[in-house]
Amino acid sequence: MLIRISSATAKVGVVVAGAVLTFFVGLGVASFMAEGGVFLLVAGLTLALVVFCGRVFRAETEPVSPARPTWKLSGGATSSAVLGVLFLAYAASFTISEIGSGPAWISIAGVAIYGLLAIAYFHSSVRQSRRLQKK
């Protein structure tokens, strides 16, 4: 049985629930894990949520049954571009907030993780735009 979510309300619910769960898991383990461990856990949960959403969410006009190509991370070029900007801003804000407040490797890893997510979504947007232009 394939899980596919195309309702906007359900998508928002999954993302909000995932973000709240990630926050509270990070908060819960912060008292007994080192700062780096909490970062790795929260970053891993965030990546898992992004991958899950990219594989499960479908646009209303997108077919449900076939699997998406691995490069296609959203239902349209615009949504991929918006998510790319979001992750780019996340990387930038993460960098600004972490400067001088913890180990340097956490800042570098945060920029790398969120920067790579931004690049992946921009790549998805560009490929989807090119496919639309060819039609």
Order of alpha helices (4+ residues) and beta strands (2+ residues): alpha-alpha-alpha-alpha
